[in-house]
Amino acid sequence: MMNVVILAAGQGKRMHSDLPKVLQPLAGKPMIECVLDTVARLPDVSRTVVVIGHRAEVVREALGSRSGLEFALQSPQLGTGHALQCALPQLDPEAGQTLVLLGDVPLVQPETIDRLTRVAGDGMAILTTVLRNPTGYGRILRQRGRIVAIVEQKDATEGQKQIREVNTGIMLLPTARLAGWLSELKSANAQGEYYLTDVIGLAVRDGVRINSARPRRSFEVEGVNSKTQLARLEGIWQDHQAELLTEAGVTVLDPSRLDVRGRLSCGRDVTIDVGCIFEGEVELGDGVSVGPYCVIRNARIARGARIEAFCHIDGAEVGDNARVGPYARLRPQAVLAEDVHAGNFVEIKKSNIGRGSKINHLSYIGDTDMGSGVNIGAGTITCNYDGVHKFRTTIGDNAFIGSDTQLIAPVTVGAGATLGAGTTLAKDAPAGELTLSRAPQRTIQGWRRPVREDAGQKPAPGAQAAGKDGAR
């Protein structure tokens, strides 16, 4: 078994933000959520402790939906060694090892942690990497190939600053030795802090072998201290997501204009146009085509469906060979069966749309159960809300709803019924019949539209009053 400690107490002054550094968003979620997602995929984790400090309650509240987390308060913040001291009372003493992760190094992957665990054995392991420009990182000092110390940038000699192998801050430590080692840490350094890296020298003294591993991808160990670094890492991560998709056979028309802010799974022969954003859990079935500049969140798009440009789909399901958009919005619990058409400027919410039904233009369908083969005319609205309660509308198979119709829920339209254009339906419409409601049409003879007096004309007698009445 293994403890996990995530260091997340820092302020992040270079962010120039009131939001704590570990809550800054990356890949569609707070950075520390990315770290916790990795922890969730690790086997044999006994306890997970998050060390908080700056705006501790804000961080605690942001992670409140995560089960099984424990928090340790570090106040004041006196370095990484002090942070682990704060977490020590909450660790499982029976867990053989303790993994230290950083809340501002968000993209480390489970397979890298697995590699670190394997090289550690019963001893200790450090995740290192080699940088072209190692400025700011602690340098790995070796003798005869073995790690003997880590020296921080501010304490390094000029010769040590030339070393390119650096400490990432991620390490695996034997739990049984932590209390003793941490009690020996000193703050006699340039920053006056208790460095966790000083444990290395203590481990060497005690004859504990220190092994190391490196990540396969350098972005896994990149830290974030500024908005510039955050933006850079976001770009690197999105490039990686695009590469994974294209290697799996997805046609991404421009990989530099794709954002995956969650988990996107795709079938065969999927095409994604430019500027699309995928958030949360999204599934695209075989042969799905997604047009440019769509935002799709927590949705399932089934085989052969076509999503046209500028659509927003959130918490919805789209059936086989359905067609959505352009400029359509599917809100949570919208379920479209196969061969459904939902066209331009159509909004659907909490509704079941039956097979082959068509809602092609400028309509709002909310809280509705719609059968198959229904045709909805342009400008149709289901009036589902009275200001307090929501009500449902039921439309039977093969009904025809004329343009500019309002259905005042709760109301039922029978199978095969026709509603004439402009109808306001407040009572059930019987199956197979034509139902309509219209005011009688009339023409007012001799009426003249009013004109402005400064246009050189005087209004016809009575025209001004008629105009005012018409404006009301």
C-alpha positions in Angstrom: 0.0 0.0 0.0 1.1 3.6 -0.6 0.3 7.0 0.9 0.0 10.0 -1.5 0.8 13.5 -0.4 0.0 16.4 -2.8 1.8 19.7 -2.0 -0.7 22.5 -2.7 -0.1 25.2 -0.2 1.7 27.8 -2.3 0.3 31.2 -3.2 1.6 31.6 -6.8 2.4 35.3 -6.7 3.5 35.2 -10.4 0.0 34.3 -11.4 -1.2 37.8 -10.4 -4.5 36.2 -9.5 -6.8 36.0 -6.5 -7.3 32.3 -7.4 -4.9 29.9 -5.6 -2.3 28.6 -8.0 -3.4 25.0 -7.9 -6.9 26.0 -8.9 -5.8 27.7 -12.1 -7.4 25.9 -15.0 -5.6 23.5 -17.3 -7.2 21.1 -19.8 -10.6 22.2 -18.6 -10.2 21.7 -14.8 -8.1 23.1 -11.9 -4.5 21.9 -12.1 -4.8 19.9 -8.8 -7.8 18.1 -10.3 -5.5 16.8 -13.0 -3.1 15.5 -10.3 -6.0 13.8 -8.5 -7.2 12.2 -11.7 -3.8 10.5 -11.9 -4.0 9.4 -8.3 -7.4 7.9 -8.9 -5.8 5.6 -11.5 -3.1 4.3 -9.2 -3.5 0.9 -7.5 -3.1 0.3 -3.8 -3.4 3.9 -2.5 -4.1 3.9 1.2 -4.6 7.6 2.0 -4.4 10.8 -0.1 -3.5 13.9 1.8 -3.6 17.4 0.3 -1.4 20.0 2.0 -3.1 23.3 1.8 -2.0 26.8 3.0 -2.7 29.9 1.0 -6.5 30.4 0.9 -6.8 27.0 2.3 -10.6 27.0 2.6 -11.0 28.0 -1.0 -8.9 25.0 -2.1 -10.7 22.7 0.4 -14.1 23.8 -0.9 -13.1 23.4 -4.6 -12.2 19.8 -3.9 -15.2 19.1 -1.7 -16.8 16.7 -4.2 -13.8 14.4 -4.1 -14.3 11.5 -1.7 -11.6 10.0 0.4 -9.4 13.2 0.5 -7.7 14.3 3.7 -6.3 17.8 4.2 -3.3 19.1 6.2 -2.9 22.8 6.9 0.6 24.3 6.4 0.7 27.7 8.1 3.0 29.4 7.7 4.6 27.9 4.6 8.2 27.0 5.4 9.2 24.8 2.5 8.5 21.4 1.0 10.0 19.5 4.0 7.8 21.4 6.4 4.8 20.6 4.2 5.4 16.9 4.5 5.9 17.3 8.2 2.4 18.8 8.4 1.0 15.8 6.5 2.8 13.2 8.6 0.2 12.7 11.3 -2.4 11.8 8.7 -0.4 9.2 6.8 -1.1 5.5 7.1 2.0 4.1 9.0 1.3 0.7 7.6 1.7 1.9 4.0 5.2 0.9 2.9 5.8 4.0 0.8 4.7 7.6 0.5 4.5 9.3 -2.9 5.0 13.0 -3.0 3.3 14.9 -5.9 3.0 18.6 -6.6 -0.2 20.4 -7.2 1.4 22.7 -9.7 3.0 19.8 -11.8 -0.3 18.7 -13.2 0.3 16.3 -16.1 2.3 13.5 -14.6 0.7 10.2 -15.9 0.0 6.9 -14.0 2.4 4.9 -16.1 5.2 7.2 -15.0 4.3 6.8 -11.3 4.2 3.0 -11.9 7.8 3.2 -13.3 8.9 5.2 -10.3 7.4 2.6 -8.0 9.1 -0.3 -9.7 12.6 1.2 -9.6 12.1 2.2 -5.9 11.7 -1.4 -4.6 12.0 -1.2 -0.9 14.1 1.9 -1.0 13.6 5.4 -2.4 13.1 6.8 -5.9 13.2 10.2 -7.4 11.6 11.3 -10.7 14.2 13.3 -12.6 14.5 14.8 -16.1 17.2 16.4 -18.3 16.5 20.0 -19.3 18.3 22.1 -21.9 17.9 25.0 -19.6 17.8 23.8 -16.0 17.6 27.3 -14.4 15.4 27.3 -11.3 15.5 23.6 -10.7 17.3 21.6 -8.1 20.3 19.7 -9.6 20.9 16.0 -9.1 24.3 15.2 -7.7 25.7 11.8 -8.4 28.8 9.9 -7.4 29.7 6.8 -9.5 26.3 7.0 -11.0 24.4 7.0 -7.7 22.3 9.9 -6.5 23.9 11.4 -3.4 22.2 14.8 -3.1 20.0 17.4 -4.6 21.2 21.0 -4.5 18.7 23.9 -5.1 19.4 26.6 -7.7 20.0 29.3 -5.1 22.5 27.1 -3.1 24.3 25.6 -6.1 27.9 26.4 -7.1 28.7 27.6 -10.6 29.9 24.1 -11.4 26.7 22.5 -10.1 24.6 24.9 -12.1 26.0 23.3 -15.2 24.3 20.0 -14.4 21.3 19.4 -16.6 19.7 16.5 -14.7 17.1 18.0 -12.4 14.7 17.1 -9.6 11.1 17.3 -10.6 9.9 17.3 -7.0 8.1 14.0 -7.4 9.6 11.3 -5.2 8.7 8.0 -3.4 9.9 7.6 0.2 9.8 4.8 2.7 7.1 5.7 5.1 8.8 4.1 8.2 11.8 6.5 7.9 9.9 9.7 7.2 9.4 10.9 10.8 13.1 10.5 11.7 14.4 12.2 8.5 11.9 15.1 8.6 12.8 15.8 12.3 16.5 16.3 11.2 15.8 18.9 8.5 17.5 22.3 8.9 16.6 25.7 7.4 20.2 26.9 7.0 19.9 27.7 3.3 19.4 30.7 1.0 15.6 30.7 1.4 15.5 29.8 5.1 13.2 26.9 4.4 13.0 23.2 5.2 13.8 21.5 1.9 12.4 18.0 1.3 15.4 17.4 -1.0 17.7 17.4 2.1 16.2 14.0 2.9 18.4 12.6 0.1 21.6 13.2 2.1 20.0 11.6 5.2 19.0 8.6 3.1 22.5 8.2 1.8 23.9 8.5 5.3 21.5 5.7 6.4 22.5 3.4 3.5 19.2 3.7 1.7 19.7 3.2 -2.0 18.2 6.0 -4.1 17.1 5.1 -7.6 15.6 7.3 -10.3 13.2 7.2 -13.2 12.4 9.6 -16.0 9.1 10.3 -17.7 8.6 9.4 -21.4 7.3 12.8 -22.1 8.9 16.0 -20.8 5.5 17.8 -20.3 4.6 15.4 -17.5 7.0 17.1 -15.1 6.7 20.7 -16.2 5.7 23.0 -13.3 3.5 26.0 -13.6 4.4 29.3 -11.8 2.9 31.9 -14.2 0.1 32.4 -16.7 2.7 32.3 -19.5 3.8 28.8 -18.3 0.2 27.8 -17.9 -0.7 28.8 -21.5 2.4 27.1 -22.8 1.6 23.8 -21.0 -2.0 24.0 -22.2 -0.8 24.2 -25.8 1.6 21.3 -25.3 -1.2 19.2 -23.8 -3.7 19.9 -26.6 -1.0 19.0 -29.2 -0.6 15.7 -27.4 -4.4 15.1 -27.4 -4.5 15.8 -31.1 -1.6 13.4 -31.7 -3.3 10.6 -29.8 -6.5 11.1 -31.8 -4.9 11.1 -35.2 -2.7 8.1 -34.3 -6.0 6.3 -33.5 -7.4 7.1 -36.9 -9.4 10.2 -36.3 -9.4 12.9 -39.0 -8.5 16.2 -37.3 -8.5 18.8 -40.0 -6.3 21.2 -38.0 -4.6 19.7 -34.9 -3.6 23.1 -33.8 -7.2 24.2 -33.5 -8.6 21.5 -31.2 -9.3 21.6 -27.5 -10.0 18.4 -25.5 -10.9 19.4 -21.9 -11.8 16.0 -20.6 -11.9 12.6 -22.2 -12.9 12.2 -25.8 -13.4 8.7 -27.2 -13.9 8.1 -31.0 -14.9 5.3 -33.2 -13.7 4.6 -36.7 -13.7 7.2 -39.5 -14.6 10.2 -37.2 -13.9 13.7 -38.7 -13.4 16.8 -36.5 -13.3 20.2 -38.1 -11.4 23.2 -36.8 -12.1 25.1 -33.6 -14.0 22.4 -31.7 -14.0 22.1 -27.9 -14.8 18.8 -26.1 -15.4 19.0 -22.4 -16.0 16.3 -19.8 -16.9 12.8 -21.1 -17.6 12.8 -24.8 -18.2 9.8 -27.1 -18.3 10.0 -30.9 -19.4 6.8 -32.7 -18.2 5.4 -36.0 -18.5 7.8 -38.9 -19.5 10.8 -36.9 -18.7 14.2 -38.5 -18.3 17.3 -36.3 -18.4 20.7 -38.1 -16.3 23.7 -37.2 -16.5 25.6 -34.0 -18.7 23.2 -32.0 -18.7 22.9 -28.2 -19.6 19.4 -27.0 -19.8 18.6 -23.3 -20.7 15.3 -21.6 -22.5 13.9 -24.6 -22.8 10.8 -26.7 -23.0 11.1 -30.5 -24.0 7.8 -32.1 -22.9 6.2 -35.4 -23.1 8.3 -38.6 -24.5 11.4 -36.9 -23.6 14.8 -38.4 -23.0 17.8 -36.3 -23.0 20.9 -38.4 -21.0 24.1 -37.6 -21.4 26.2 -34.4 -23.5 23.8 -32.4 -23.5 23.6 -28.6 -24.3 20.1 -27.2 -24.3 19.7 -23.4 -25.4 16.6 -21.6 -27.3 15.2 -24.6 -27.5 12.1 -26.7 -27.7 12.1 -30.5 -28.9 8.9 -32.2 -27.6 7.1 -35.3 -27.5 9.2 -38.5 -29.1 12.2 -36.9 -28.3 15.6 -38.2 -27.9 18.6 -35.8 -27.4 22.3 -36.8 -25.9 24.5 -37.8 -26.3 26.8 -34.8 -28.3 24.3 -32.8 -28.2 23.9 -29.0 -28.9 20.6 -27.3 -29.2 21.1 -23.5 -29.1 18.4 -20.7 -31.3 15.4 -21.1 -32.1 16.1 -24.7 -32.3 12.6 -26.4 -32.5 12.4 -30.2 -33.3 9.1 -31.7 -32.0 7.9 -35.1 -32.5 10.0 -38.2 -33.7 13.0 -36.3 -33.1 16.5 -37.8 -32.6 19.4 -35.4 -31.7 22.4 -37.6 -30.5 26.0 -37.4 -31.3 28.0 -34.2 -33.2 25.1 -32.6 -32.9 24.5 -28.9 -33.9 21.3 -27.2 -33.9 20.6 -23.5 -35.0 17.6 -21.4 -36.9 16.1 -24.3 -37.1 12.8 -26.1 -37.3 13.2 -29.9 -38.6 10.1 -31.7 -37.1 8.5 -34.8 -37.1 10.5 -38.0 -38.8 13.6 -36.5 -37.7 17.0 -37.8 -37.3 20.3 -36.1 -35.5 22.2 -38.8 -35.9 25.9 -38.0 -36.0 28.5 -35.1 -37.8 26.4 -32.5 -37.6 25.7 -28.7 -38.6 22.3 -27.5 -38.4 21.8 -23.8 -39.8 19.1 -21.4 -41.3 17.2 -24.4 -42.0 13.6 -25.3 -42.2 13.5 -29.1 -43.0 10.5 -31.2 -41.6 9.4 -34.5 -42.1 11.0 -37.9 -43.2 14.4 -36.4 -42.7 17.6 -38.3 -42.2 20.8 -36.3 -42.6 24.0 -38.3 -40.4 27.1 -37.9 -41.0 29.2 -34.8 -42.7 26.5 -32.7 -42.4 26.9 -28.9 -43.3 24.5 -26.1 -44.4 26.8 -23.3 -43.2 24.6 -20.4 -42.8 27.0 -17.5 -45.4 29.1 -15.6 -42.8 30.9 -13.5 -42.7 28.3 -10.8 -43.3 24.8 -12.2 -42.3 23.0 -15.4 -44.8 21.0 -17.4 -44.5 18.4 -20.2 -45.8 18.3 -23.7 -46.6 15.1 -25.5 -46.7 14.9 -29.3 -47.8 11.7 -30.9 -46.3 9.9 -34.0 -46.6 11.6 -37.4 -48.1 14.8 -36.0 -47.6 18.0 -38.1 -47.1 21.2 -36.1 -47.5 24.3 -38.2 -45.2 27.3 -38.1 -45.4 29.9 -35.3 -47.2 27.5 -33.0 -47.2 27.7 -29.2 -48.0 24.6 -27.2 -49.0 25.6 -23.6 -48.0 22.6 -21.4 -49.3 20.4 -20.0 -50.9 19.5 -23.4 -51.1 16.5 -25.7 -51.1 16.4 -29.5 -52.5 13.1 -30.7 -50.9 10.8 -33.3 -51.4 12.1 -36.8 -52.8 15.4 -35.7 -52.2 18.7 -37.6 -51.9 22.1 -35.9 -52.5 25.0 -38.2 -49.8 27.7 -38.5 -50.1 30.3 -35.8 -52.0 28.1 -33.4 -51.8 28.7 -29.6 -52.7 25.3 -28.2 -54.0 25.4 -24.7 -56.1 22.1 -24.8 -55.3 18.7 -26.1 -55.5 18.2 -29.9 -57.2 15.0 -30.9 -55.4 12.4 -33.0 -55.9 12.6 -36.8 -57.7 16.0 -36.8 -56.8 19.6 -37.7 -56.7 22.0 -34.8 -56.1 25.7 -35.1 -56.7 28.9 -33.3 -56.6 32.2 -35.2 -58.2 35.6 -34.8 -60.4 36.6 -37.8 -58.5 38.4 -40.5 -59.9 41.9 -41.4 -58.9 44.8 -43.5 -59.4 48.5 -42.4 -60.4 50.4 -45.5 -58.9 53.8 -46.0 -56.3 53.6 -43.2 -53.1 55.5 -43.9 -49.8 54.9 -42.2 -48.7 58.0 -40.2 -45.7 60.0 -41.5 -43.4 62.5 -39.8 -44.5 66.1 -40.0 -41.0 67.3 -40.7 -41.1 65.2 -43.9 -43.3 67.9 -45.4 -46.6 66.0 -45.1 -49.4 66.1 -42.6 -50.9 62.9 -41.3 -54.2 62.0 -42.7 -57.1 62.6 -40.3 -57.4 59.9 -37.7 -54.1 58.2 -38.8 -52.1 59.3 -35.8 -54.6 57.8 -33.3 -54.8 54.6 -35.3 -51.0 54.5 -35.3 -50.8 54.8 -31.6 -53.4 52.1 -31.1 -51.4 49.9 -33.4 -48.2 50.4 -31.5 -49.7 49.2 -28.2 
